[in-house]
Amino acid sequence: MYYLLMRVTVAMLQWCRSVLFALVPLLLMPTAMLRLQLALARNHARFWAQSDGNADEYLDPEEERMLRKHLDGVQSNRNERRVLDLFCGGGREARLLAGQGWQVHAVDAMESIINSNLRTRAPDGALKEIEYSQGKLPFALEKMQTMYAAIVICHGMYSTIPGRELRGNLLEELVRLTSDGGRILVSALLRPPGNPQSYFRRRRWARLLWGNRKLEQGDVFVGEFLHFFPDQEALLNELQHKRLRCVASGTLRLGGADQRCYVMLEKCAADESSDTRL
């Protein structure tokens, strides 16, 4: 009897724990996803602080291939080879691009990451030092006016933006800041959909408690926020824009069924025909 009671107690505690983890972000307020996005940024900052200056070792092969192959041929209508590196983290992509001759402006939300990167010089052969700045993304883009020949969001960081509306606003800003003929690299996380009933239960709770209608299938929020796209086609559909066409795409398998997807986009001229778009 005692053993059975213990089993029931443990099962109840596990159930309460799962319910708590599922509902806590929704109980905070509709802006809770942004708070969890900040928690993810803090976790990344701690990770890079512990990397002992070895951030370049975390550049995955698909990411490096896309940057080397599909940015070298950028035909921007501006002579400057300026690139904007968003969610720059430990600066691994920024240093790679600087070594390729790009003038790099790298942005991250965490001041500690920026301060750490400022102590790391650009690689030998770089034309200029990398310019690092702190900014809460994607909101920091609204104040930018400089045009770039390329913009990159690497290592799945597009999936850290909560809500399709906010990601849509980000895409509009990327198009605005990219010169005609310039390119945009977007990286996001893929995960096959799980039990749909779980998603619909969470969405009903969200609406009932706080009127939070922003929850999407694929959102994961346990301590931090991530949005997983079910497949590459879903990501491409979200990146549809009248001024963009897809140049290349690729995936890198992570643990389990998860993948990291890379999509290289090119900004078309305003009068270019629609058959070249994404």
ABEGO torsion letter per residue (X at the ends): XAAAAAAAAAAAAAAAAAAAAAAAAAAAEAAAAAAAAAAAAAAAAAAAAAAGGAAAAABBAAAAAAAAAAAAABBBABABBBBBBBGAEAGAAAAAAAAAGBBBBBBBABAAAAAAAAABBBBBGBABBBBBBBBBOAAAAAABABBBABBBBBGGAAAABBEAAAAAAAAAAAAAABBBGBBBBBBBBBBBBBBAAAAAAAAAAAAAAAGBAABBBGBBBBGBBBBBBABAAAAAAAABBAABBBABBBBBBBBEABBBBBBBBBBBBAABBAAABX
